[in-house]
Amino acid sequence: MITDKHVLITGGGTGIGRAIAELFAKKGAKVTITGRRSKILQEVAMTSTNISALKMDVSDEKEVSDIVAEAVSKFGPIQICIANAGIAEGRKLQNTDLDFWRKIISTNLDGTFLTIREAMKSMLETDWGRVIAISSIAGIKGLKGAGAYSASKHGVLGLIKTYSEEYIGGPITFNAICPGYVNTPIIDNNIKAMMSKGISENDAQKLMVNSNPHKKLIEADEIAQTALWLCSQAAKSINGQAIEISGGKV
């Protein structure tokens, strides 16, 4: 189903984005990964001839427009758009200044909007397409101490549900994947942040693990496999959904 199809994955250098890129490349797709760090992107691109890397900041409108257009020029219309790039940082309400709020929203929500809008320009010229946004369980229930992050991920679900209605009946579907705590470098960063506040490494690790209902970290490949399924014939009627991958009911 995805062989030779052009896939755009933002935040494709690490974690979930990298797992999706490597799986889709293995299945024969032409994968373009983007991110802010060229070195990391190139390391991923070296793993497969089916992966190409372009440096792009999803919060920069002109850059998104130019780089997506460049990817289309090189590899053809985008038929699978994975809006994955995001910042996972939390602050309590009274510690959240406007600069921090805007940093989170501009990447997580504005960036998802810009990525989808620009990818759709070429996708609409084709007869099949899949748009998948990586949201979070924080987009389902809210996350204590992370108002900006939770708001941004709720917003992502709003975009997906709206666009699924806007284009309903056509050949393009829009869905979101909402993971719990995933075993990626973000977990390591969160643990370091908690340790800086006096929490032991062991206790910080437990907090992360125990936040998932089944008391385990989700593996990035689980998210990648779900994204692949959403691109399969079996998921052709799945549209406008927020798919939770959290090890239990959130």
C-alpha positions as CSV (number, residue, x, y, z in Angstrom):
1,M,0.0,0.0,0.0
2,I,2.8,2.5,0.7
3,T,5.5,1.2,-1.7
4,D,6.9,4.2,-3.6
5,K,4.6,6.7,-1.9
6,H,6.2,9.9,-0.7
7,V,6.0,10.2,3.1
8,L,6.8,13.4,5.0
9,I,7.7,13.0,8.7
10,T,8.4,16.0,10.8
11,G,10.6,15.5,13.9
12,G,12.0,12.4,12.1
13,G,15.5,12.4,13.7
14,T,14.7,10.8,17.0
15,G,12.1,8.8,18.9
16,I,8.7,8.2,17.4
17,G,9.5,10.0,14.2
18,R,12.6,8.0,13.6
19,A,10.8,4.7,14.3
20,I,8.1,5.6,11.8
21,A,10.7,6.7,9.2
22,E,12.7,3.5,9.4
23,L,9.6,1.3,9.3
24,F,8.1,3.0,6.3
25,A,11.4,3.0,4.5
26,K,11.7,-0.7,5.1
27,K,8.2,-1.1,3.5
28,G,9.4,0.7,0.4
29,A,8.1,4.2,0.9
30,K,10.1,7.3,-0.2
31,V,10.6,9.0,3.2
32,T,11.5,12.7,3.7
33,I,12.3,13.4,7.4
34,T,12.6,17.0,8.7
35,G,13.8,18.5,12.0
36,R,16.0,21.3,13.4
37,R,19.2,19.3,13.8
38,S,20.9,18.4,10.5
39,K,23.5,16.0,12.0
40,I,20.9,13.8,13.6
41,L,18.7,13.8,10.5
42,Q,21.6,12.7,8.4
43,E,22.4,9.9,10.7
44,V,18.9,8.5,10.2
45,A,19.1,9.1,6.4
46,M,22.3,7.0,6.4
47,T,20.3,3.9,7.6
48,S,18.3,3.6,4.3
49,T,18.5,4.7,0.7
50,N,14.7,5.4,1.0
51,I,15.2,8.1,3.6
52,S,16.1,11.7,2.7
53,A,16.6,14.5,5.2
54,L,15.8,18.2,5.1
55,K,16.4,20.7,7.9
56,M,13.1,22.5,8.8
57,D,11.7,24.4,11.8
58,V,7.9,23.7,11.8
59,S,7.2,26.9,13.6
60,D,8.6,29.0,10.7
61,E,5.9,29.4,8.1
62,K,8.1,30.4,5.2
63,E,10.6,27.6,6.0
64,V,7.8,25.0,6.1
65,S,6.4,26.3,2.8
66,D,9.8,26.3,1.1
67,I,11.1,23.0,2.4
68,V,7.9,21.0,1.8
69,A,7.8,22.4,-1.8
70,E,11.4,21.3,-2.2
71,A,10.6,17.8,-1.0
72,V,7.7,17.6,-3.5
73,S,9.9,18.9,-6.3
74,K,12.5,16.1,-5.5
75,F,10.3,13.2,-4.7
76,G,6.8,13.9,-6.0
77,P,3.5,14.6,-4.2
78,I,3.2,13.9,-0.6
79,Q,0.7,11.2,0.0
80,I,1.4,10.4,3.7
81,C,1.9,13.3,6.1
82,I,3.1,12.5,9.6
83,A,3.0,15.6,11.7
84,N,5.1,14.5,14.6
85,A,7.4,17.3,15.6
86,G,6.8,18.6,19.1
87,I,8.2,19.9,22.3
88,A,7.3,18.0,25.5
89,E,8.0,20.4,28.3
90,G,5.7,21.2,31.3
91,R,5.3,24.1,33.7
92,K,2.7,24.8,36.3
93,L,0.3,27.7,35.7
94,Q,2.0,30.3,37.7
95,N,5.4,29.4,36.3
96,T,4.2,29.7,32.7
97,D,5.1,33.0,31.1
98,L,3.9,34.0,27.6
99,D,7.2,33.3,26.0
100,F,7.1,29.6,27.2
101,W,3.4,29.3,26.2
102,R,4.1,30.6,22.7
103,K,7.2,28.3,22.3
104,I,5.1,25.2,23.0
105,I,2.1,26.3,20.9
106,S,4.1,27.5,17.9
107,T,5.9,24.2,17.6
108,N,3.2,21.7,18.7
109,L,0.0,23.3,17.3
110,D,1.1,25.9,14.7
111,G,3.7,23.5,13.4
112,T,1.1,20.8,12.9
113,F,-1.2,23.2,11.1
114,L,1.5,24.4,8.8
115,T,2.8,20.9,8.1
116,I,-0.6,19.6,7.1
117,R,-1.6,22.7,5.1
118,E,1.6,22.6,3.0
119,A,1.6,18.8,2.6
120,M,-2.1,18.9,1.4
121,K,-1.2,21.2,-1.5
122,S,0.4,18.3,-3.4
123,M,-1.7,15.5,-1.7
124,L,-4.9,17.0,-3.1
125,E,-3.5,16.4,-6.6
126,T,-3.4,12.7,-6.0
127,D,-6.1,10.0,-5.6
128,W,-5.1,8.8,-2.1
129,G,-3.7,10.3,1.0
130,R,-3.2,9.8,4.8
131,V,-2.6,12.6,7.3
132,I,-1.5,11.4,10.8
133,A,-0.8,13.7,13.7
134,I,1.1,12.5,16.8
135,S,-0.9,14.0,19.7
136,S,-0.7,12.6,23.2
137,I,-2.8,11.3,26.1
138,A,-2.4,14.9,27.3
139,G,-4.6,15.8,24.3
140,I,-7.3,13.5,25.7
141,K,-7.3,14.2,29.4
142,G,-4.9,17.0,30.2
143,L,-1.7,16.6,32.0
144,K,-1.1,18.1,35.5
145,G,1.7,20.7,35.5
146,A,1.7,21.0,31.7
147,G,-1.0,23.3,30.6
148,A,0.6,24.6,27.5
149,Y,1.6,21.2,26.3
150,S,-1.9,19.8,27.0
151,A,-3.6,22.7,25.3
152,S,-1.4,22.2,22.2
153,K,-2.2,18.5,22.0
154,H,-5.9,19.1,22.5
155,G,-5.6,21.6,19.6
156,V,-4.0,19.0,17.4
157,L,-7.0,16.8,17.9
158,G,-9.3,19.7,17.0
159,L,-7.4,20.2,13.7
160,I,-7.6,16.5,12.8
161,K,-11.3,16.2,13.6
162,T,-12.1,19.4,11.6
163,Y,-10.1,18.4,8.6
164,S,-11.6,15.0,8.5
165,E,-15.0,16.6,8.2
166,E,-13.7,19.2,5.7
167,Y,-12.5,16.5,3.3
168,I,-14.9,13.7,4.3
169,G,-16.0,11.5,1.4
170,G,-12.7,12.0,-0.5
171,P,-9.6,9.8,-0.8
172,I,-7.8,11.4,2.2
173,T,-8.2,10.4,5.8
174,F,-7.1,12.3,8.9
175,N,-6.3,10.6,12.2
176,A,-4.3,11.2,15.4
177,I,-2.3,8.8,17.5
178,C,-2.3,9.6,21.2
179,P,0.6,7.8,23.0
180,G,1.2,7.5,26.7
181,Y,4.7,7.7,28.0
182,V,7.0,6.3,25.2
183,N,10.5,5.0,25.6
184,T,12.3,7.8,23.8
185,P,14.9,10.4,24.6
186,I,12.1,12.6,25.9
187,I,11.8,10.3,28.9
188,D,15.5,10.8,29.6
189,N,15.0,14.6,29.5
190,N,12.0,14.4,31.8
191,I,13.9,12.3,34.3
192,K,16.8,14.8,34.3
193,A,14.3,17.7,34.8
194,M,12.8,15.9,37.8
195,M,16.2,15.1,39.2
196,S,17.1,18.8,39.1
197,K,14.1,19.4,41.4
198,G,15.5,16.9,44.0
199,I,13.7,13.7,42.8
200,S,16.0,10.6,42.6
201,E,16.6,9.0,39.3
202,N,14.9,5.8,40.4
203,D,11.8,7.6,41.6
204,A,11.6,9.7,38.5
205,Q,11.8,6.6,36.3
206,K,9.0,5.0,38.4
207,L,6.8,8.1,37.9
208,M,7.2,7.9,34.2
209,V,6.5,4.2,34.0
210,N,3.6,4.2,36.5
211,S,1.9,7.0,34.5
212,N,0.9,4.4,31.9
213,P,-2.0,2.2,33.1
214,H,-0.2,-1.1,32.4
215,K,2.9,0.2,34.3
216,K,5.3,-0.1,31.3
217,L,6.7,2.4,28.8
218,I,5.3,2.2,25.3
219,E,7.9,1.3,22.6
220,A,8.3,3.7,19.7
221,D,7.7,0.8,17.3
222,E,4.2,0.4,18.6
223,I,3.4,3.9,17.4
224,A,5.1,3.3,14.1
225,Q,3.1,0.1,13.5
226,T,-0.1,1.9,14.3
227,A,0.8,4.6,11.7
228,L,1.5,1.9,9.2
229,W,-1.9,0.3,9.9
230,L,-3.6,3.6,9.3
231,C,-2.1,3.6,5.9
232,S,-3.4,0.1,5.1
233,Q,-6.5,-1.0,3.2
234,A,-7.8,-2.3,6.5
235,A,-8.0,1.3,7.9
236,K,-9.6,3.0,4.9
237,S,-12.7,3.9,6.9
238,I,-10.9,5.1,10.0
239,N,-11.2,8.9,9.9
240,G,-11.2,11.7,12.4
241,Q,-10.1,9.4,15.2
242,A,-7.9,9.9,18.3
243,I,-6.3,6.5,18.8
244,E,-4.9,6.0,22.3
245,I,-1.9,3.9,22.9
246,S,-1.4,3.9,26.6
247,G,-1.6,0.4,27.9
248,G,-5.1,0.8,29.2
249,K,-8.0,3.3,29.6
250,V,-6.7,6.8,30.2
